[in-house]
């Protein structure tokens, strides 16, 4: 059987017929000016951070997103959580514990919703761990590309191992060795490509897909390609297809003799010892930076197969920045910065470099001193019993509990029956600060936000009705009241039959609320417009006096002019002699 048989033909056939790409040819005329302006604008995006963690807190708290899209996103996140828990439980049943002790509880700083979440070890094929590790790389690569003057020349390629990695009860292939060998070959290729062809490699991400030999044969036959993987490995044997997504950048024209584009592709195919496919310019960073394994593929794995995967991928670098991108990420880390999407108004966001929050040296010293004193004074029993309600911090705003973003307070070993101790004051202060930022950004009442969230999750109404409810939520505090009015409330409840059709439809969206007509508040001294300064008052008085004197003079002149000889009192014009 020939190498690569059983894979997609695009992966199995070397691409050696690409035309020469003149990547250094600059646009002329107006295009040159436009390209220079765009490059200058893009370069400013990746400058050192001027935005801080607290700035992002203020701008992102209360950031509203489409409630229908939010519900779809929540459903996808919940599915990832369910898949991760299922895989983790299967591993735990086989003696591999990937769940850390001391789960974390998230408390909505505005809505007050309490949600408990497991904390997992760095097992890369767990869906939530993969999503967590993927986000910083995706954000960083997007900002790096947007700020790079030559990003239009970046290209995306796939390198595929020539042979699959089998797994069955009787045959367990060397998955770890296959990944490490592919990584080494890519590193050697990247070094030689830069030295000989001026091609800079910026990123490498390992991915592996799962299918039985019979399924791979069927796929090959459907394409009209011969395949005998079932004969070689057995029809039920699982075969893992290991490949790497690579981002690279040709930094100069490849047209010299012996250094053309075709020469580079041929060199790449021979140097990597793997199937090579150039996919052209990169269109989506998410297509490049993927999960190492599809969650649905992992869910199909047996318990023994999951243990084998865990051992094969443990402590391996599956996604790794290289070259200039690696240096840029190191610069971020050294500067204490991260890449975050920041709200810039009208529901739009932009990726920016943001300075991380740092504790002052004094605070750190005080905390170390307190921890040391507590440790010295603790008894053996206290040391064995981990403390409850450990305050870990507050996250940046997230759309976790409603379509409006709110910060989340992280507490380890949360126990509502026990006090928070010294940290309790911090929690209350954080809640007050979060609510103030929420109100400043026109967030709705937390109850209304959760009500809209429930509507979107249950989808009992049409998408348009849900969006209308979300638009109206920030104003419902002025138009709705509880069914039973509070004592001393003189507001008049409006009967449903007195409402117009639009108001009735809107009120029907909010079960348990009624429309009221607010009683006018009696005026107070605070409602009066205060006087201006004495100088302004004197100036206005002088102007009024001048106007009164001027009006008196004009009245006197009009009276005298009416009785003057040669003038008509009726028409105000001279009589001809």
GUZA-568192 format. One record per residue (C-alpha): chain; y, z, x; residue number from 1; residue in three letters. Coordinates in steps of 0.02 Angstrom, whole numbers, plus 50000, padded with zeros to 5 digits. Each point is the difference from the previous one (the first is absolute). Last residue first. Layout:
N
NODE   c   north      up    east     k     r
NODE   A       Y       Z       X   NUM   ALA
...
//
This chain:
577
NODE   c   north      up    east     k     r
NODE   A   55978   49991   47578   577   UNK
NODE   A   49807   50006   50005   576   UNK
NODE   A   49923   50166   49957   575   UNK
NODE   A   49909   50087   50146   574   UNK
NODE   A   49820   50058   49979   573   UNK
NODE   A   49914   50165   49949   572   UNK
NODE   A   49923   49928   49841   571   UNK
NODE   A   50045   50130   49871   570   UNK
NODE   A   50147   50088   50080   569   UNK
NODE   A   50078   49835   50040   568   UNK
NODE   A   50111   50013   50152   567   UNK
NODE   A   50176   49930   50020   566   UNK
NODE   A   50079   50173   49995   565   UNK
NODE   A   49883   50146   50055   564   UNK
NODE   A   49916   50099   49863   563   UNK
NODE   A   49814   49977   50049   562   UNK
NODE   A   50039   50014   50185   561   UNK
NODE   A   50060   50180   49980   560   UNK
NODE   A   49838   50056   49915   559   UNK
NODE   A   49889   49908   50125   558   UNK
NODE   A   50094   50078   50146   557   UNK
NODE   A   49981   50176   49929   556   UNK
NODE   A   49813   49974   49973   555   UNK
NODE   A   49980   49933   50177   554   UNK
NODE   A   50091   50151   50071   553   UNK
NODE   A   49889   50121   49903   552   UNK
NODE   A   49842   49910   50058   551   UNK
NODE   A   50057   50015   50181   550   UNK
NODE   A   50032   50186   49979   549   UNK
NODE   A   49825   50024   49924   548   UNK
NODE   A   49919   49896   50136   547   UNK
NODE   A   50089   50099   50136   546   UNK
NODE   A   49944   50163   49920   545   UNK
NODE   A   49819   49941   49991   544   UNK
NODE   A   50006   49945   50182   543   UNK
NODE   A   50074   50167   50054   542   UNK
NODE   A   49862   50094   49907   541   UNK
NODE   A   49866   49890   50082   540   UNK
NODE   A   50071   50038   50172   539   UNK
NODE   A   50009   50186   49965   538   UNK
NODE   A   49818   50005   49943   537   UNK
NODE   A   49946   49904   50155   536   UNK
NODE   A   50092   50123   50113   535   UNK
NODE   A   49931   50150   49906   534   UNK
NODE   A   49817   49941   50027   533   UNK
NODE   A   49908   49928   49852   532   UNK
NODE   A   49955   50098   49846   531   UNK
NODE   A   49817   50026   49951   530   UNK
NODE   A   49921   49893   49864   529   UNK
NODE   A   49926   50117   49872   528   UNK
NODE   A   49810   50003   49980   527   UNK
NODE   A   49982   50155   50109   526   UNK
NODE   A   50104   50099   49875   525   UNK
NODE   A   49864   49976   49874   524   UNK
NODE   A   49966   49875   49862   523   UNK
NODE   A   49863   50037   49876   522   UNK
NODE   A   49840   49902   50039   521   UNK
NODE   A   49959   49865   49875   520   UNK
NODE   A   49828   50026   49921   519   UNK
NODE   A   49874   49876   50070   518   UNK
NODE   A   49910   49890   49875   517   UNK
NODE   A   49815   50021   50030   516   UNK
NODE   A   49852   49882   50022   515   UNK
NODE   A   49831   50084   50000   514   UNK
NODE   A   49868   50023   50135   513   UNK
NODE   A   49815   50038   49987   512   UNK
NODE   A   49941   49824   50036   511   UNK
NODE   A   50125   49897   50098   510   UNK
NODE   A   49971   49816   49964   509   UNK
NODE   A   50044   50024   49817   508   UNK
NODE   A   50180   50043   50049   507   UNK
NODE   A   50024   49825   50071   506   UNK
NODE   A   49932   49914   49845   505   UNK
NODE   A   50111   50107   49889   504   UNK
NODE   A   50154   49964   50106   503   UNK
NODE   A   49969   49812   49991   502   UNK
NODE   A   49969   50001   49811   501   UNK
NODE   A   50153   50103   49954   500   UNK
NODE   A   49977   50185   49972   499   UNK
NODE   A   50039   50082   49833   498   UNK
NODE   A   49818   49993   49942   497   UNK
NODE   A   49944   50096   50153   496   UNK
NODE   A   50105   50152   49951   495   UNK
NODE   A   50133   50047   50130   494   UNK
NODE   A   49989   50181   50059   493   UNK
NODE   A   50170   50083   50009   492   UNK
NODE   A   50045   50097   50157   491   UNK
NODE   A   50046   50181   49964   490   UNK
NODE   A   49878   50076   50127   489   UNK
NODE   A   50018   50188   49990   488   UNK
NODE   A   49815   50030   50011   487   UNK
NODE   A   49908   49850   50074   486   UNK
NODE   A   49962   49855   49885   485   UNK
NODE   A   49817   49973   49953   484   UNK
NODE   A   49955   49816   50026   483   UNK
NODE   A   50072   50009   50176   482   UNK
NODE   A   50157   49899   50033   481   UNK
NODE   A   50036   49817   50031   480   UNK
NODE   A   50158   49897   50024   479   UNK
NODE   A   50089   50065   50153   478   UNK
NODE   A   49844   50049   50100   477   UNK
NODE   A   49930   49830   49954   476   UNK
NODE   A   50124   49911   50114   475   UNK
NODE   A   49897   49987   50161   474   UNK
NODE   A   49846   49953   49894   473   UNK
NODE   A   50078   49848   49914   472   UNK
NODE   A   49956   49876   50137   471   UNK
NODE   A   49824   50072   50015   470   UNK
NODE   A   49975   49992   49811   469   UNK
NODE   A   50057   49819   50000   468   UNK
NODE   A   49876   49962   50140   467   UNK
NODE   A   49860   50078   49899   466   UNK
NODE   A   50050   49901   49846   465   UNK
NODE   A   50003   49837   50101   464   UNK
NODE   A   49828   50035   50073   463   UNK
NODE   A   49928   50024   49826   462   UNK
NODE   A   49948   50172   49943   461   UNK
NODE   A   49836   50096   50018   460   UNK
NODE   A   50005   49967   50188   459   UNK
NODE   A   49922   50171   50036   458   UNK
NODE   A   50070   50005   50176   457   UNK
NODE   A   50170   49927   49953   456   UNK
NODE   A   50023   50117   49853   455   UNK
NODE   A   49950   50150   50107   454   UNK
NODE   A   50126   49951   50133   453   UNK
NODE   A   50135   49981   49866   452   UNK
NODE   A   49964   50179   49943   451   UNK
NODE   A   49999   50062   50179   450   UNK
NODE   A   50173   49928   50029   449   UNK
NODE   A   50059   50071   49834   448   UNK
NODE   A   49943   50175   50047   447   UNK
NODE   A   50081   49984   50171   446   UNK
NODE   A   50169   49961   49919   445   UNK
NODE   A   50050   49827   50055   444   UNK
NODE   A   50058   49952   50176   443   UNK
NODE   A   50179   49944   50015   442   UNK
NODE   A   50006   50000   50191   441   UNK
NODE   A   50107   50158   50007   440   UNK
NODE   A   49878   50083   49879   439   UNK
NODE   A   49852   49969   50117   438   UNK
NODE   A   50101   50058   50151   437   UNK
NODE   A   50040   50163   49909   436   UNK
NODE   A   49820   50019   49944   435   UNK
NODE   A   49939   49978   50178   434   UNK
NODE   A   50122   50130   50067   433   UNK
NODE   A   49949   50126   49867   432   UNK
NODE   A   49816   49970   50032   431   UNK
NODE   A   50024   50015   50188   430   UNK
NODE   A   50092   50165   49979   429   UNK
NODE   A   49861   50066   49889   428   UNK
NODE   A   49868   49949   50126   427   UNK
NODE   A   50096   50073   50146   426   UNK
NODE   A   50017   50167   49912   425   UNK
NODE   A   49813   50008   49973   424   UNK
NODE   A   49966   49974   50186   423   UNK
NODE   A   50027   50184   50040   422   UNK
NODE   A   49856   50051   49888   421   UNK
NODE   A   49925   49863   49894   420   UNK
NODE   A   49930   50123   49875   419   UNK
NODE   A   49821   49991   49937   418   UNK
NODE   A   49936   49949   49828   417   UNK
NODE   A   50058   49819   50025   416   UNK
NODE   A   49877   49979   50145   415   UNK
NODE   A   50031   49848   50109   414   UNK
NODE   A   49890   49988   50154   413   UNK
NODE   A   50127   49891   50090   412   UNK
NODE   A   50166   49961   49916   411   UNK
NODE   A   50093   49835   50009   410   UNK
NODE   A   50161   49984   49899   409   UNK
NODE   A   50020   49823   49933   408   UNK
NODE   A   50165   49906   49993   407   UNK
NODE   A   50034   49898   49843   406   UNK
NODE   A   49996   49814   49960   405   UNK
NODE   A   50024   49948   49819   404   UNK
NODE   A   49859   49901   49919   403   UNK
NODE   A   49909   50166   49977   402   UNK
NODE   A   49878   50117   50088   401   UNK
NODE   A   49972   49919   50169   400   UNK
NODE   A   50147   49884   50023   399   UNK
NODE   A   50044   50080   50167   398   UNK
NODE   A   50156   50080   50074   397   UNK
NODE   A   49985   50054   50183   396   UNK
NODE   A   49882   50144   50026   395   UNK
NODE   A   50037   50186   49999   394   UNK
NODE   A   49922   50125   50120   393   UNK
NODE   A   49838   50088   50043   392   UNK
NODE   A   50022   50161   49901   391   UNK
NODE   A   49843   50105   50017   390   UNK
NODE   A   49957   50066   49827   389   UNK
NODE   A   49845   50097   50050   388   UNK
NODE   A   49959   50074   50170   387   UNK
NODE   A   49832   49967   50082   386   UNK
NODE   A   49881   50150   49991   385   UNK
NODE   A   49913   50023   50168   384   UNK
NODE   A   50158   50054   50087   383   UNK
NODE   A   50040   50124   49863   382   UNK
NODE   A   49830   50082   50017   381   UNK
NODE   A   50017   50012   50189   380   UNK
NODE   A   50166   50087   49978   379   UNK
NODE   A   50168   49916   50020   378   UNK
NODE   A   50136   50087   50100   377   UNK
NODE   A   49989   49890   50154   376   UNK
NODE   A   49989   49842   49897   375   UNK
NODE   A   50145   50050   49889   374   UNK
NODE   A   50107   50036   50153   373   UNK
NODE   A   49952   49834   50079   372   UNK
NODE   A   50035   49905   49840   371   UNK
NODE   A   50169   50084   49984   370   UNK
NODE   A   50044   49957   50180   369   UNK
NODE   A   49943   49821   49980   368   UNK
NODE   A   50103   49986   49841   367   UNK
NODE   A   50154   50070   50085   366   UNK
NODE   A   49980   49883   50148   365   UNK
NODE   A   49981   49849   49885   364   UNK
NODE   A   50152   50051   49898   363   UNK
NODE   A   50102   50020   50158   362   UNK
NODE   A   49944   49834   50069   361   UNK
NODE   A   50059   49915   49843   360   UNK
NODE   A   49871   49920   49888   359   UNK
NODE   A   49997   49813   50002   358   UNK
NODE   A   50013   49880   49853   357   UNK
NODE   A   49951   49825   50048   356   UNK
NODE   A   50133   49872   50037   355   UNK
NODE   A   49984   49848   49889   354   UNK
NODE   A   49979   49818   50052   353   UNK
NODE   A   50026   49896   49846   352   UNK
NODE   A   49899   49899   49875   351   UNK
NODE   A   50106   49949   49852   350   UNK
NODE   A   49991   50048   49818   349   UNK
NODE   A   50061   49927   49836   348   UNK
NODE   A   50006   50094   49834   347   UNK
NODE   A   50183   49957   49971   346   UNK
NODE   A   50049   50098   50156   345   UNK
NODE   A   49957   50009   50185   344   UNK
NODE   A   49842   50104   49986   343   UNK
NODE   A   49920   50025   50171   342   UNK
NODE   A   49829   49935   50053   341   UNK
NODE   A   49947   50102   50151   340   UNK
NODE   A   49964   49960   50182   339   UNK
NODE   A   49987   50155   50109   338   UNK
NODE   A   50105   50077   50136   337   UNK
NODE   A   49983   50138   50130   336   UNK
NODE   A   50078   49893   50137   335   UNK
NODE   A   49838   50002   50100   334   UNK
NODE   A   49900   49950   49847   333   UNK
NODE   A   50114   49854   49960   332   UNK
NODE   A   50000   49941   50181   331   UNK
NODE   A   49810   50009   50000   330   UNK
NODE   A   49998   49888   49846   329   UNK
NODE   A   50109   49874   50092   328   UNK
NODE   A   49888   50003   50153   327   UNK
NODE   A   49847   49967   49890   326   UNK
NODE   A   50091   49857   49914   325   UNK
NODE   A   50047   49926   50168   324   UNK
NODE   A   49819   49992   50056   323   UNK
NODE   A   49867   50073   49886   322   UNK
NODE   A   49993   50101   49839   321   UNK
NODE   A   49824   50063   49960   320   UNK
NODE   A   49896   50009   49843   319   UNK
NODE   A   49815   50045   50021   318   UNK
NODE   A   50024   50125   50140   317   UNK
NODE   A   49829   50084   50003   316   UNK
NODE   A   49985   50189   49984   315   UNK
NODE   A   49849   49988   49883   314   UNK
NODE   A   49964   49820   49950   313   UNK
NODE   A   49814   49987   50037   312   UNK
NODE   A   49959   50181   49954   311   UNK
NODE   A   50085   49984   49831   310   UNK
NODE   A   49921   49830   49968   309   UNK
NODE   A   49826   50068   50036   308   UNK
NODE   A   50033   50149   49886   307   UNK
NODE   A   50057   49880   49864   306   UNK
NODE   A   49843   49894   50024   305   UNK
NODE   A   49889   50152   49982   304   UNK
NODE   A   50088   50044   49837   303   UNK
NODE   A   49980   49824   49933   302   UNK
NODE   A   50145   49879   49999   301   UNK
NODE   A   50063   49921   49838   300   UNK
NODE   A   50153   50113   50001   299   UNK
NODE   A   50047   49933   50172   298   UNK
NODE   A   50007   49821   49935   297   UNK
NODE   A   50109   50053   49853   296   UNK
NODE   A   50118   50090   50119   295   UNK
NODE   A   50024   49844   50108   294   UNK
NODE   A   49978   50046   50182   293   UNK
NODE   A   50122   50008   50146   292   UNK
NODE   A   50143   50007   49874   291   UNK
NODE   A   50125   49862   50033   290   UNK
NODE   A   50148   49967   50115   289   UNK
NODE   A   50011   49810   50003   288   UNK
NODE   A   49999   49961   49815   287   UNK
NODE   A   50117   50148   49971   286   UNK
NODE   A   50122   49925   50126   285   UNK
NODE   A   50019   49849   49887   284   UNK
NODE   A   50047   49821   50044   283   UNK
NODE   A   49952   49991   50184   282   UNK
NODE   A   50017   49828   50075   281   UNK
NODE   A   49842   49900   50030   280   UNK
NODE   A   49824   50058   49956   279   UNK
NODE   A   49922   49965   50170   278   UNK
NODE   A   49812   50024   49989   277   UNK
NODE   A   49891   50051   50145   276   UNK
NODE   A   49813   50029   50004   275   UNK
NODE   A   49954   50119   50138   274   UNK
NODE   A   49966   49994   50187   273   UNK
NODE   A   50178   50060   50023   272   UNK
NODE   A   50040   49897   50154   271   UNK
NODE   A   49919   49837   49943   270   UNK
NODE   A   50087   49989   49831   269   UNK
NODE   A   50165   50057   50075   268   UNK
NODE   A   49994   49873   50141   267   UNK
NODE   A   49967   49861   49874   266   UNK
NODE   A   50147   50058   49894   265   UNK
NODE   A   50113   50010   50153   264   UNK
NODE   A   49948   49828   50062   263   UNK
NODE   A   50034   49926   49828   262   UNK
NODE   A   50175   50076   50002   261   UNK
NODE   A   50033   49923   50170   260   UNK
NODE   A   49987   50086   50167   259   UNK
NODE   A   49897   49880   50106   258   UNK
NODE   A   50146   49881   50011   257   UNK
NODE   A   50153   50084   49929   256   UNK
NODE   A   50025   49998   49811   255   UNK
NODE   A   49987   50181   49945   254   UNK
NODE   A   50183   50046   49969   253   UNK
NODE   A   50037   50183   50031   252   UNK
NODE   A   49978   50174   49926   251   UNK
NODE   A   49843   49963   49899   250   UNK
NODE   A   49987   50160   49896   249   UNK
NODE   A   49840   50083   49943   248   UNK
NODE   A   49937   50101   49851   247   UNK
NODE   A   49812   50028   49997   246   UNK
NODE   A   49881   50042   49858   245   UNK
NODE   A   49831   50049   50072   244   UNK
NODE   A   49823   49963   49940   243   UNK
NODE   A   49836   50089   49966   242   UNK
NODE   A   49884   49928   49865   241   UNK
NODE   A   49879   50137   49955   240   UNK
NODE   A   49827   49947   49943   239   UNK
NODE   A   49898   50105   49879   238   UNK
NODE   A   49815   49963   50004   237   UNK
NODE   A   49928   49963   49827   236   UNK
NODE   A   49952   49818   50039   235   UNK
NODE   A   49920   50041   50167   234   UNK
NODE   A   50082   49983   50171   233   UNK
NODE   A   49953   49829   50067   232   UNK
NODE   A   49923   49922   49844   231   UNK
NODE   A   50140   50064   49889   230   UNK
NODE   A   50129   49936   50125   229   UNK
NODE   A   49932   49823   49983   228   UNK
NODE   A   50159   49902   49962   227   UNK
NODE   A   50036   49817   49968   226   UNK
NODE   A   50173   49954   49938   225   UNK
NODE   A   50041   49912   49836   224   UNK
NODE   A   50136   50126   49956   223   UNK
NODE   A   49890   50076   49864   222   UNK
NODE   A   49861   50008   50130   221   UNK
NODE   A   50109   50106   50113   220   UNK
NODE   A   50044   50121   49860   219   UNK
NODE   A   49817   50015   49951   218   UNK
NODE   A   49951   50034   50180   217   UNK
NODE   A   50132   50136   50013   216   UNK
NODE   A   49938   50082   49840   215   UNK
NODE   A   49819   49995   50061   214   UNK
NODE   A   50049   50077   50166   213   UNK
NODE   A   50085   50142   49908   212   UNK
NODE   A   50189   50017   49999   211   UNK
NODE   A   50132   50110   50084   210   UNK
NODE   A   50169   49956   50074   209   UNK
NODE   A   50071   50068   50163   208   UNK
NODE   A   50182   50013   50055   207   UNK
NODE   A   50078   50039   50168   206   UNK
NODE   A   50188   49987   50022   205   UNK
NODE   A   50092   49931   50151   204   UNK
NODE   A   50188   49987   50021   203   UNK
NODE   A   50136   49926   50111   202   UNK
NODE   A   49916   49872   50116   201   UNK
NODE   A   50128   49908   50107   200   UNK
NODE   A   49963   49818   50045   199   UNK
NODE   A   50083   49943   50162   198   UNK
NODE   A   49859   49877   50034   197   UNK
NODE   A   49922   50060   50163   196   UNK
NODE   A   50054   50183   50016   195   UNK
NODE   A   50020   50038   49816   194   UNK
NODE   A   49837   49917   49954   193   UNK
NODE   A   49911   50085   50145   192   UNK
NODE   A   50050   50176   49944   191   UNK
NODE   A   49970   49964   49815   190   UNK
NODE   A   49828   49925   50037   189   UNK
NODE   A   49949   50153   50100   188   UNK
NODE   A   50058   50115   49858   187   UNK
NODE   A   49915   49891   49869   186   UNK
NODE   A   49837   50005   50098   185   UNK
NODE   A   50009   50188   50016   184   UNK
NODE   A   50031   50023   49813   183   UNK
NODE   A   49855   49885   49956   182   UNK
NODE   A   49885   50099   50116   181   UNK
NODE   A   50056   50165   49924   180   UNK
NODE   A   49971   49939   49822   179   UNK
NODE   A   49827   49930   50040   178   UNK
NODE   A   49951   50156   50097   177   UNK
NODE   A   50046   50112   49854   176   UNK
NODE   A   49904   49892   49878   175   UNK
NODE   A   49842   50005   50107   174   UNK
NODE   A   49871   49942   49874   173   UNK
NODE   A   49885   50109   49896   172   UNK
NODE   A   49834   49922   49960   171   UNK
NODE   A   49856   50087   49911   170   UNK
NODE   A   50091   50083   49855   169   UNK
NODE   A   50125   49857   49998   168   UNK
NODE   A   50162   49955   50087   167   UNK
NODE   A   50044   49838   50089   166   UNK
NODE   A   50156   49957   50102   165   UNK
NODE   A   50046   49816   49980   164   UNK
NODE   A   50005   49877   50146   163   UNK
NODE   A   50143   49893   50066   162   UNK
NODE   A   50130   50138   49981   161   UNK
NODE   A   50154   49934   49911   160   UNK
NODE   A   50177   49982   50064   159   UNK
NODE   A   50133   49971   49866   158   UNK
NODE   A   50175   49935   50037   157   UNK
NODE   A   50179   50031   49943   156   UNK
NODE   A   50151   49921   50081   155   UNK
NODE   A   50174   50060   50047   154   UNK
NODE   A   50123   49856   50030   153   UNK
NODE   A   50119   50048   49860   152   UNK
NODE   A   50007   50173   50078   151   UNK
NODE   A   50105   49934   50144   150   UNK
NODE   A   50157   50105   49972   149   UNK
NODE   A   49900   50157   49960   148   UNK
NODE   A   50082   50116   49873   147   UNK
NODE   A   49900   49947   49847   146   UNK
NODE   A   49838   49997   50101   145   UNK
NODE   A   50024   50177   50066   144   UNK
NODE   A   50049   50062   49827   143   UNK
NODE   A   49844   49926   49921   142   UNK
NODE   A   49891   50060   50144   141   UNK
NODE   A   50063   50179   49983   140   UNK
NODE   A   49977   50004   49812   139   UNK
NODE   A   49823   49930   50012   138   UNK
NODE   A   49954   50113   50145   137   UNK
NODE   A   50070   50155   49915   136   UNK
NODE   A   49906   49957   49837   135   UNK
NODE   A   49828   49962   50073   134   UNK
NODE   A   49953   50176   50053   133   UNK
NODE   A   50025   50072   49826   132   UNK
NODE   A   49915   49852   49915   131   UNK
NODE   A   49850   50012   50117   130   UNK
NODE   A   49989   50188   49970   129   UNK
NODE   A   50008   49970   49812   128   UNK
NODE   A   49863   49867   50008   127   UNK
NODE   A   49879   50094   50116   126   UNK
NODE   A   49951   49867   50128   125   UNK
NODE   A   50107   50077   50138   124   UNK
NODE   A   49926   50176   49998   123   UNK
NODE   A   50147   50099   50068   122   UNK
NODE   A   49948   50161   49914   121   UNK
NODE   A   50041   50024   49818   120   UNK
NODE   A   50118   50114   49905   119   UNK
NODE   A   49961   50024   49817   118   UNK
NODE   A   50139   50003   49873   117   UNK
NODE   A   50064   50125   49873   116   UNK
NODE   A   50138   49952   49881   115   UNK
NODE   A   50133   50115   49926   114   UNK
NODE   A   50135   49917   49894   113   UNK
NODE   A   50167   50091   50018   112   UNK
NODE   A   50096   49848   49940   111   UNK
NODE   A   50138   50017   50130   110   UNK
NODE   A   49921   50063   50162   109   UNK
NODE   A   49831   49934   49944   108   UNK
NODE   A   49871   50117   50074   107   UNK
NODE   A   49867   49923   50113   106   UNK
NODE   A   49850   50108   50044   105   UNK
NODE   A   49909   49978   50165   104   UNK
NODE   A   49818   50042   50029   103   UNK
NODE   A   49953   50133   50126   102   UNK
NODE   A   49842   49944   50087   101   UNK
NODE   A   49991   49819   50052   100   UNK
NODE   A   49887   49877   49909    99   UNK
NODE   A   49903   49878   50110    98   UNK
NODE   A   49842   50106   50007    97   UNK
NODE   A   49850   49900   50059    96   UNK
NODE   A   49839   50088   49946    95   UNK
NODE   A   49927   49862   49892    94   UNK
NODE   A   50065   50078   49839    93   UNK
NODE   A   50172   50009   50081    92   UNK
NODE   A   49995   49814   50034    91   UNK
NODE   A   49963   49966   49816    90   UNK
NODE   A   50138   50121   49949    89   UNK
NODE   A   50123   49911   50114    88   UNK
NODE   A   49954   49830   49929    87   UNK
NODE   A   50023   50059   49820    86   UNK
NODE   A   50163   50091   50041    85   UNK
NODE   A   50069   49844   50084    84   UNK
NODE   A   49953   49890   49852    83   UNK
NODE   A   50083   50118   49877    82   UNK
NODE   A   50158   50013   50106    81   UNK
NODE   A   50008   49811   50016    80   UNK
NODE   A   49979   49983   49811    79   UNK
NODE   A   50141   50125   49971    78   UNK
NODE   A   50111   49900   50116    77   UNK
NODE   A   49963   49839   49905    76   UNK
NODE   A   50035   50084   49832    75   UNK
NODE   A   50162   50071   50069    74   UNK
NODE   A   50056   49828   50057    73   UNK
NODE   A   49964   49926   49831    72   UNK
NODE   A   50097   50140   49916    71   UNK
NODE   A   50147   49975   50119    70   UNK
NODE   A   50002   49814   49964    69   UNK
NODE   A   50016   50040   49815    68   UNK
NODE   A   50132   50133   50033    67   UNK
NODE   A   50111   49882   50104    66   UNK
NODE   A   50070   50107   50140    65   UNK
NODE   A   50134   50133   50001    64   UNK
NODE   A   50068   50085   50156    63   UNK
NODE   A   50033   50180   49944    62   UNK
NODE   A   49993   50066   50178    61   UNK
NODE   A   50012   49850   50118    60   UNK
NODE   A   50183   50014   50056    59   UNK
NODE   A   50010   50187   50025    58   UNK
NODE   A   49830   50020   50083    57   UNK
NODE   A   50034   49846   50106    56   UNK
NODE   A   50159   50079   50066    55   UNK
NODE   A   49905   50161   50035    54   UNK
NODE   A   49875   49907   50110    53   UNK
NODE   A   50142   49922   50097    52   UNK
NODE   A   50079   49827   50002    51   UNK
NODE   A   50086   49932   50154    50   UNK
NODE   A   49838   49943   50077    49   UNK
NODE   A   49995   49891   50153    48   UNK
NODE   A   50022   49814   49964    47   UNK
NODE   A   49861   49907   49910    46   UNK
NODE   A   50104   49925   49859    45   UNK
NODE   A   50139   49946   50118    44   UNK
NODE   A   49887   49868   50076    43   UNK
NODE   A   49974   49919   49831    42   UNK
NODE   A   50187   49971   49978    41   UNK
NODE   A   50019   49926   50174    40   UNK
NODE   A   49850   49887   49972    39   UNK
NODE   A   50068   49944   49832    38   UNK
NODE   A   50169   49959   50076    37   UNK
NODE   A   49921   49904   50145    36   UNK
NODE   A   49888   49902   49881    35   UNK
NODE   A   50149   49957   49891    34   UNK
NODE   A   50100   49940   50149    33   UNK
NODE   A   49855   49894   50064    32   UNK
NODE   A   49969   49928   49827    31   UNK
NODE   A   50182   49948   49992    30   UNK
NODE   A   49976   49887   50151    29   UNK
NODE   A   49829   50003   50083    28   UNK
NODE   A   49846   50109   49982    27   UNK
NODE   A   49918   50066   50159    26   UNK
NODE   A   49838   49930   50070    25   UNK
NODE   A   49911   50145   50084    24   UNK
NODE   A   49847   50003   49887    23   UNK
NODE   A   49952   49820   50034    22   UNK
NODE   A   49829   50013   49921    21   UNK
NODE   A   49874   49873   50065    20   UNK
NODE   A   49884   49941   49863    19   UNK
NODE   A   49846   50101   49950    18   UNK
NODE   A   49835   49912   50032    17   UNK
NODE   A   49897   50133   50088    16   UNK
NODE   A   49961   50118   49856    15   UNK
NODE   A   49828   50070   50037    14   UNK
NODE   A   49881   49989   49851    13   UNK
NODE   A   49909   50156   49942    12   UNK
NODE   A   50145   50092   49917    11   UNK
NODE   A   50057   49849   49898    10   UNK
NODE   A   49818   49963   49960     9   UNK
NODE   A   49983   50172   49918     8   UNK
NODE   A   49858   50094   50077     7   UNK
NODE   A   49812   49970   49988     6   UNK
NODE   A   49989   49907   50164     5   UNK
NODE   A   50117   50072   50130     4   UNK
NODE   A   49891   49953   50146     3   UNK
NODE   A   49874   49864   49967     2   UNK
NODE   A   49827   50042   49934     1   UNK
//
